[in-house]
């Protein structure tokens, strides 16, 4: 039993955490009250407690688990719900003697969504980047759980004076007598926790990497795999993230190869072939992952990039080249033996630094035109990881499909179904 002060602190924390991560028991309770006591004060009280009174007042409240979601808001007249810009069939119900309205419905799982309302002809409230998880993103009964090490700290020589933190996930099936596959995750501090720790159902994690890995290894969809979660470094109190991640030189890939990975080799039996290695990242971490595969396909042959910054951010660090060149390099330079997952959102960043959505479409088309084995997913969200988080089981299954531990190499070929499809086209969506 947790001490009472800790449980109270967790309850207070729940009010400011994303309500889409509300535990299954809470969602089931809200749905039961919606069916049995839709006009009761108890229902309204539990509804606002789960979602946050401020979120209900601002018409941004939503809570869900799997496909099941509940929406709530305050309005003087009946609202109309729009999900992904399409009107939802069904009507909101008013809680008796209040201006509180609620709706119980479902969202497609394995992707991310957005919503808004129309009240008296005016657009009201709403939110972007709502992940709807499949069962593989939840801890499943009887599935062995891997373990995460304590934080490790490395002092770099390649980036002189920089210190970097990292964590290592080891699956339950790891056998030191058998070499394991490896996947490297940029911005590793974001992945070091589970969605529920020690029974804490108020500790939501957006990504759920450990749960997904546990489930997919157990199902045989992933090989036995060690994860390296590595954070950007710090030097003299300065964050080195952009310097490490936005660069398109081979400096960061060499840092991984020559400094970080040898520390893992000393502790774990890890395969050295690129066929058995993947690397992923988001935003600047996304181009970092792609750059590592591009510069060193002999180290990493499987790459996943989400909301990648294929834009000229490295120029601000005094670099002579930057990520905006990658769509052209992919089209014009020799083809690398890479399998690449690319995903982005239609409302990703558009500013003086560049156009994230258009550049990700460009990199996808470049991969297609050069017959790369690639997958491109384009969502409705912003510069946010919700789409990647919701698609993580699908993405990892795709990235590691047909993996054979008896092999050390494979020539990746574009899937026949992809070959038959046209290149991606764009059109104006907001004018």
C-alpha atoms as one frame of an Amber mdcrd trajectory, in Angstrom:
protein
   0.000   0.000   0.000   1.343   3.409  -0.948   1.666   5.990   1.845  -1.409
   8.235   1.961   0.538  11.393   1.122   1.956   9.733  -2.010  -1.449   8.540
  -3.146  -2.843  12.061  -2.657   0.057  13.500  -4.635  -0.632  11.058  -7.486
  -4.305  12.021  -7.494  -3.319  15.680  -7.723  -0.921  14.854 -10.535  -3.675
  13.064 -12.455  -5.518  16.352 -12.885  -2.719  17.784 -15.025  -1.750  14.632
 -16.937  -3.187  13.910 -20.411  -6.624  12.425 -19.838  -6.323  10.087 -22.845
  -4.127   7.932 -20.582  -6.891   7.386 -18.025  -6.809   3.821 -16.734  -9.223
   1.139 -17.967 -11.092   0.972 -14.660 -11.864   4.706 -14.773 -13.159   4.515
 -18.352 -15.302   1.489 -17.539 -16.722   3.303 -14.512 -17.587   6.413 -16.564
 -19.285   4.318 -19.236 -21.279   2.405 -16.651 -22.461   5.665 -15.054 -23.281
   7.057 -18.513 -25.574   4.063 -19.023 -27.066   3.744 -15.554 -26.971   7.227
 -13.994 -26.532   9.739 -16.844 -28.360  12.528 -14.989 -26.790  12.035 -11.572
 -24.560  14.393  -9.632 -22.290  11.407  -8.994 -21.734  10.951 -12.733 -20.856
  14.606 -13.272 -18.543  14.541 -10.272 -16.644  11.477 -11.485 -16.592  12.795
 -15.046 -14.934  16.064 -14.059 -12.637  14.321 -11.586 -11.325  12.027 -14.326
 -10.984  14.733 -16.965 -10.278  17.867 -14.953 -12.803  20.644 -14.380 -10.699
  23.134 -16.336 -10.540  20.831 -19.356 -14.330  20.396 -19.286 -14.832  24.173
 -19.081 -12.394  24.751 -21.961 -14.039  22.018 -24.092 -10.769  20.114 -24.414
 -11.684  17.171 -22.158 -11.372  13.655 -23.500 -10.567  10.364 -21.761 -10.022
   6.982 -23.323  -8.594   3.515 -23.205  -8.218   1.405 -26.323 -11.042   2.322
 -28.725 -13.366   3.603 -25.981 -13.531   7.345 -25.368 -15.620   9.853 -23.449
 -15.962  13.545 -24.317 -17.364  16.243 -22.010 -17.830  20.008 -22.081 -19.890
  22.893 -20.734 -22.201  24.567 -23.267 -25.561  26.353 -23.199 -26.858  24.415
 -26.197 -26.202  21.007 -27.707 -22.721  20.621 -29.233 -21.823  18.746 -32.403
 -18.642  16.668 -32.340 -16.175  16.539 -35.223 -13.350  13.961 -35.227 -10.599
  14.408 -37.819 -12.792  17.151 -39.354 -15.685  14.760 -39.986 -19.022  15.107
 -38.173 -19.673  12.249 -35.750 -22.979  10.441 -35.940 -24.697  10.569 -32.561
 -25.771  13.236 -30.141 -24.460  14.595 -26.877 -26.536  14.132 -23.755 -27.033
  16.849 -21.160 -26.613  15.963 -17.493 -29.906  17.022 -15.891 -30.144  20.584
 -14.505 -26.646  21.476 -15.735 -24.896  22.787 -18.842 -22.663  19.718 -18.806
 -22.755  17.562 -21.932 -21.134  14.193 -22.579 -20.709  11.717 -25.400 -19.495
   8.110 -25.313 -18.032   6.712 -28.511 -15.156   4.921 -30.179 -12.046   5.959
 -32.101 -10.072   3.895 -34.592  -7.108   2.370 -32.790  -3.521   2.328 -33.955
  -3.499   5.972 -34.987  -3.931   9.492 -33.605  -6.903  11.824 -33.878  -8.064
  15.379 -33.349 -11.489  16.755 -32.473 -13.473  19.957 -32.088 -17.063  21.013
 -31.471 -19.545  23.268 -33.185 -21.952  25.053 -30.839 -24.532  27.492 -32.211
 -22.680  27.554 -35.520 -19.284  28.373 -33.970 -16.211  26.158 -33.670 -15.423
  25.532 -30.009 -12.609  23.841 -28.065 -11.112  20.569 -29.167  -7.633  19.055
 -29.072  -5.022  17.595 -31.405  -2.780  14.565 -31.080  -5.014  12.078 -29.276
  -3.481   8.571 -29.537  -5.816   5.586 -29.656  -3.850   2.494 -28.687  -4.194
  -1.111 -29.781  -3.972  -3.901 -27.152  -0.255  -4.312 -27.905   0.417  -0.961
 -26.220  -0.966  -2.168 -22.892   0.673  -4.524 -20.447  -0.825  -7.942 -21.069
  -1.281 -10.694 -18.470   1.214 -13.535 -18.512   3.646 -11.625 -20.743   7.172
 -11.536 -19.269   8.409  -8.042 -18.490  11.846  -6.794 -19.415  13.859  -4.597
 -17.100  15.382  -1.131 -17.376  18.768  -0.268 -15.942  19.445   2.746 -13.786
  20.687   5.862 -15.550  24.224   5.532 -16.927  26.441   8.564 -17.664  29.103
   8.739 -20.360  31.822  11.405 -20.769  32.512  11.881 -24.468  35.828  12.347
 -26.251  34.372  12.950 -29.701  32.217  15.756 -28.227  34.900  16.881 -25.795
  33.493  17.938 -22.425  29.998  16.542 -23.095  28.210  14.181 -20.726  25.376
  11.953 -21.914  22.854   9.875 -19.978  21.458   6.586 -21.209  19.367   3.637
 -20.079  19.319   0.034 -21.311  16.209  -2.135 -21.585  16.840  -5.879 -21.393
  13.957  -8.209 -22.346  12.990 -11.089 -20.111  13.971 -13.543 -22.870  17.567
 -12.290 -23.078  20.104 -15.105 -22.773  23.714 -13.939 -22.445  24.864 -16.987
 -24.406  22.937 -15.769 -27.470  23.590 -12.422 -29.143  20.556 -10.091 -29.110
  19.382  -7.549 -31.654  19.688  -3.833 -30.829  17.548  -0.738 -31.266  18.755
   2.770 -30.430  16.298   5.479 -29.361  17.199   9.163 -29.458  15.821  11.445
 -26.681  16.026   8.381 -24.477  14.809  10.095 -21.312  11.301  10.054 -22.774
  11.148   6.259 -22.850  12.586   5.194 -19.510   9.232   4.593 -17.765   6.316
   2.247 -18.207   2.683   3.308 -18.421   2.072   1.739 -15.013   4.832   1.383
 -12.451   4.287  -0.720  -9.337   0.520  -0.507  -9.660   0.535   3.251 -10.322
  -2.279   3.720 -12.823  -1.814   7.488 -12.682   1.641   7.444 -14.294   0.847
   7.632 -18.015   3.480   7.201 -20.697   2.782   8.380 -24.228   5.092   5.906
 -25.934   4.750   2.592 -24.020   7.886   1.216 -25.647   8.542  -1.356 -22.947
   4.978  -2.688 -22.999   5.029  -2.905 -26.797   8.401  -4.662 -26.806   7.337
  -7.139 -24.132   4.185  -8.012 -26.079   5.768  -8.266 -29.523   8.737 -10.372
 -28.417   6.299 -12.666 -26.620   4.244 -12.958 -29.837   7.326 -13.639 -31.941
   6.915 -10.421 -33.943  10.196  -8.998 -32.678  13.502 -10.757 -32.066  14.987
 -10.752 -28.590  16.129  -7.166 -28.549  18.023  -4.804 -26.295  17.016  -1.140
 -26.383  19.457   1.708 -25.861  17.653   4.867 -24.740  20.156   7.705 -25.060
  19.607  11.352 -24.189  21.187  14.399 -25.822  24.320  15.494 -24.013  25.165
  18.563 -21.964  28.390  20.558 -22.131  29.207  23.413 -19.754  25.517  23.675
 -18.916  24.548  23.925 -22.593  22.184  21.484 -24.291  23.913  19.746 -27.196
  20.765  18.314 -28.797  20.743  20.406 -31.950  24.497  20.137 -32.392  24.325
  16.336 -32.147  21.003  15.663 -33.849  20.569  18.268 -36.597  24.019  17.749
 -38.060  24.220  15.651 -41.231  27.900  14.746 -40.768  29.033  11.352 -39.479
  30.083  12.731 -36.067  27.088  11.516 -34.055  27.010   8.070 -35.711  30.720
   7.732 -34.856  29.942   8.788 -31.282  27.465   5.916 -31.033  29.764   3.420
 -32.770  33.046   4.285 -31.063  31.996   5.417 -27.596  28.521   4.274 -26.523
  28.134   0.866 -28.143  31.444  -0.489 -26.777  30.098   0.166 -23.267  27.088
  -2.011 -24.110  29.269  -4.719 -25.656  31.143  -4.966 -22.366  27.925  -5.786
 -20.489  25.658  -7.526 -23.005  25.965  -9.972 -25.879  24.806  -7.812 -28.821
  24.934  -8.609 -32.487  27.341  -6.531 -34.568  25.614  -6.854 -37.973  23.562
  -3.939 -39.353  20.806  -6.420 -40.249  20.178  -6.836 -36.518  20.156  -3.145
 -35.638  17.628  -0.346 -35.826  17.648   3.311 -34.859  14.753   5.723 -34.343
  14.123   9.342 -33.475  11.568  12.116 -33.536  11.903  15.729 -34.649  15.644
  16.506 -34.642  16.100  12.961 -33.350  14.312  11.787 -36.501  16.820  13.246
 -38.909  19.559  12.088 -36.524  18.336   8.498 -36.890  18.064   8.792 -40.673
  21.514  10.349 -40.867  23.018   7.526 -38.803  21.591   4.944 -41.201  22.598
   6.946 -44.254  26.171   7.573 -43.091  26.670   4.119 -41.601  24.371   1.542
 -43.224  26.976  -0.975 -42.054  25.872  -0.184 -38.465  22.119   0.467 -38.778
  19.998  -0.878 -41.628  16.557  -0.284 -40.072  15.516   3.336 -39.529  12.384
   4.972 -38.123  11.865   8.729 -38.253   8.794  10.624 -37.038   8.172  14.372
 -37.524  11.782  14.484 -38.722  13.460  17.862 -39.198  14.501  17.508 -42.822
  15.001  21.277 -42.809  18.090  23.552 -42.583  18.352  23.764 -38.778  22.009
  22.675 -38.754  22.962  25.899 -40.548  22.283  27.833 -37.343  25.042  25.794
 -35.702  27.556  26.798 -38.357  27.300  23.521 -40.269  27.944  23.778 -44.029
  25.097  21.356 -44.884  21.740  20.527 -43.321  18.749  18.219 -43.451  16.873
  20.013 -46.233  19.347  18.424 -48.666  18.404  14.844 -47.823  15.486  14.479
 -50.267  17.902  15.431 -53.060  20.744  13.257 -51.779  18.435  10.228 -51.624
  17.359  10.779 -55.237  20.805  11.525 -56.631  23.297   9.469 -54.625  23.927
   5.739 -54.615  21.166   3.711 -53.021  21.867   2.466 -49.488  20.648  -0.862
 -48.140  18.102   0.588 -45.703  14.548  -0.130 -44.574  12.919   3.165 -43.537
   9.733   4.110 -41.687   8.759   7.778 -42.151   5.799   9.459 -40.491   4.660
  13.040 -40.054   1.527  15.144 -39.573  -0.275  17.594 -41.834  -0.181  20.289
 -39.143   3.508  19.892 -38.346   5.711  22.990 -38.143   5.681  25.589 -40.897
   7.985  28.522 -40.128  11.166  30.308 -41.149  13.108  27.175 -40.337  11.315
  25.284 -43.087   8.285  23.140 -43.850   8.325  19.914 -41.866   5.286  18.343
 -43.633   6.458  19.101 -47.173   9.990  17.924 -46.468   8.765  14.636 -45.024
   6.602  14.111 -48.108   9.686  14.870 -50.181  11.842  12.349 -48.341   9.087
   9.726 -48.739   8.848  10.357 -52.468  12.623  10.254 -52.814  12.719   6.864
 -51.094   9.929   5.633 -53.344  11.546   6.822 -56.559  14.799   5.058 -55.653
  12.982   1.797 -54.841  13.742   1.816 -51.123  11.871  -0.500 -48.782   9.958
   2.256 -46.999   6.664   3.061 -45.320   5.115   6.538 -45.074   2.344   7.481
 -42.654   0.853  10.976 -42.703  -1.463  11.945 -39.865  -3.661  14.890 -38.921
  -1.702  16.114 -35.900   0.897  18.734 -35.082   4.611  18.493 -34.232   3.798
  15.773 -31.735   4.596  12.094 -31.146   1.010  10.817 -30.721   0.866   9.202
 -34.168   4.190   7.433 -33.653   3.132   6.297 -30.177  -0.178   4.870 -31.405
   1.441   3.145 -34.384   4.448   1.826 -32.482   3.365  -1.861 -32.504   2.616
  -1.672 -36.220   5.798   0.260 -36.980   8.131  -2.076 -35.092   6.436  -5.135
 -36.594   6.914  -3.673 -40.080  10.492  -2.565 -39.430  11.541  -6.020 -38.173
   9.302  -8.158 -40.386  10.891 -11.283 -41.883  13.863 -11.016 -39.504  15.779
 -14.277 -39.364  18.339 -14.656 -36.549  20.211 -17.171 -38.692  21.079 -14.371
 -41.140  23.505 -11.480 -40.883  22.380  -9.565 -43.949  19.467  -8.982 -46.293
  19.001  -6.886 -49.414  15.897  -4.805 -48.749  13.453  -4.539 -51.643  10.459
  -2.261 -52.052   7.252  -4.166 -51.421   5.304  -5.079 -54.603   2.166  -3.347
 -53.303   4.139  -0.124 -52.817   5.639  -0.325 -56.286   2.156  -0.210 -57.779
   1.215   2.991 -55.960   1.842   6.523 -57.269   4.095   9.082 -55.616   2.514
  11.232 -52.934   0.763  14.415 -54.086  -0.283  17.455 -52.080  -3.213  19.860
 -52.194  -4.275  22.866 -50.161  -6.437  21.760 -47.257  -7.150  24.971 -45.350
  -8.153  27.505 -48.050
